[in-house]
């Protein structure tokens, strides 16, 4: 029998501030063409095997 999925914890205080700062910082970073292509190849492989 499968275990139920527990709820996602809510970030508060310093944890929330740190998460938001990292989110803003990472959203400004650009990825390399090689990393982007690797992601696209993986996405296509997943979608190819998906039951749509």
Backbone bond lengths (Angstrom), bond angles and torsions (degrees), N, CA, C in turn:
res aa  C-N    CA-C-N  psi(-1)  N-CA   C-N-CA  omega(-1)  CA-C   N-CA-C  phi
1 X - - - 1.449 - - 1.532 108.94 -
2 X 1.302 116.70 135.62 1.463 121.82 -177.24 1.522 111.14 -75.14
3 X 1.315 115.16 148.80 1.458 120.47 176.25 1.525 109.31 -84.13
4 X 1.332 117.44 141.44 1.463 118.74 178.18 1.524 110.98 -67.83
5 X 1.311 115.92 150.44 1.458 121.33 178.99 1.521 108.21 -78.73
6 X 1.317 116.31 128.74 1.463 119.44 179.67 1.523 109.95 -79.03
7 X 1.333 116.69 152.90 1.468 119.49 -179.10 1.524 111.86 -65.15
8 X 1.316 115.61 151.16 1.458 121.61 177.73 1.525 109.32 -71.16
9 X 1.327 118.14 129.04 1.458 119.51 -179.54 1.532 111.81 -68.22
10 X 1.314 115.93 149.66 1.457 122.05 178.92 1.523 108.18 -92.59
11 X 1.329 116.24 129.30 1.459 120.52 178.58 1.523 109.30 -81.17
12 X 1.332 115.14 136.67 1.463 120.33 179.67 1.519 109.50 -136.47
13 X 1.312 116.23 158.58 1.464 122.25 172.68 1.517 113.73 61.79
14 X 1.346 115.52 -133.17 1.467 122.26 -176.69 1.521 112.06 -63.20
15 X 1.333 117.33 -36.01 1.469 120.34 178.66 1.523 110.66 -61.92
16 X 1.320 116.28 -41.37 1.462 121.12 179.27 1.529 111.02 -65.36
17 X 1.323 116.70 -43.55 1.469 121.25 179.39 1.528 110.55 -62.02
18 X 1.340 116.18 -45.89 1.460 121.15 -178.78 1.538 110.39 -63.45
19 X 1.333 117.04 -42.17 1.465 121.00 178.71 1.523 110.69 -61.64
20 X 1.324 116.86 -46.89 1.467 120.57 -178.86 1.525 111.71 -63.82
21 X 1.329 118.36 -39.28 1.461 121.27 177.73 1.530 111.00 -63.78
22 X 1.331 116.50 -43.25 1.461 120.36 179.00 1.526 110.80 -65.84
23 X 1.327 117.27 -35.98 1.454 121.44 178.81 1.525 110.95 -64.51
24 X 1.316 117.12 -45.54 1.466 121.33 179.01 1.525 110.37 -64.72
25 X 1.335 116.17 -44.53 1.464 121.49 -178.78 1.534 111.22 -61.92
26 X 1.331 116.68 -44.13 1.464 119.76 -177.48 1.524 112.18 -74.48
27 X 1.332 117.83 -25.65 1.457 119.29 -179.52 1.529 111.76 -70.99
28 X 1.327 117.02 -19.13 1.461 120.87 179.78 1.528 112.48 -89.98
29 X 1.356 116.40 -12.51 1.460 120.31 -179.38 1.519 110.08 -78.14
30 X 1.306 115.55 140.00 1.459 120.66 175.58 1.520 107.84 -98.78
31 X 1.324 115.57 145.72 1.454 119.02 178.30 1.527 108.81 -96.23
32 X 1.316 115.03 157.58 1.458 119.52 -179.55 1.530 109.83 -73.59
33 X 1.317 115.30 160.42 1.466 120.04 178.35 1.526 110.45 -62.80
34 X 1.334 115.78 -35.24 1.461 120.21 179.82 1.537 110.67 -65.28
35 X 1.317 117.34 -43.40 1.467 121.45 179.31 1.523 110.61 -66.77
36 X 1.321 116.84 -38.65 1.469 121.03 178.81 1.519 110.21 -64.24
37 X 1.315 117.19 -44.95 1.458 121.01 180.00 1.529 110.93 -63.95
38 X 1.321 116.98 -40.27 1.462 121.28 177.96 1.535 110.08 -60.64
39 X 1.330 116.93 -41.40 1.455 121.42 178.00 1.514 112.54 -65.14
40 X 1.328 116.35 -40.62 1.461 120.30 178.41 1.524 111.77 -65.03
41 X 1.324 116.53 -40.35 1.472 120.36 178.71 1.528 109.61 -62.70
42 X 1.322 116.69 -43.54 1.459 121.05 179.20 1.528 110.90 -64.33
43 X 1.325 117.11 -44.15 1.459 121.20 179.34 1.522 110.89 -60.76
44 X 1.307 116.98 -44.45 1.467 120.34 179.92 1.526 111.30 -63.39
45 X 1.328 117.22 -38.49 1.457 120.78 178.84 1.526 110.78 -65.35
46 X 1.313 116.93 -40.62 1.468 120.51 178.73 1.518 110.75 -65.83
47 X 1.326 116.04 -46.65 1.463 120.26 -179.03 1.525 111.64 -65.70
48 X 1.307 117.11 -33.10 1.460 121.48 179.60 1.532 110.54 -62.84
49 X 1.342 115.49 -36.26 1.459 120.48 -177.41 1.530 113.40 -94.06
50 X 1.319 117.29 1.63 1.480 120.80 -178.34 1.514 110.66 -77.11
51 X 1.308 114.82 146.31 1.475 121.30 175.58 1.518 107.75 -91.08
52 X 1.328 115.44 93.95 1.471 120.02 -178.54 1.495 109.90 -106.10
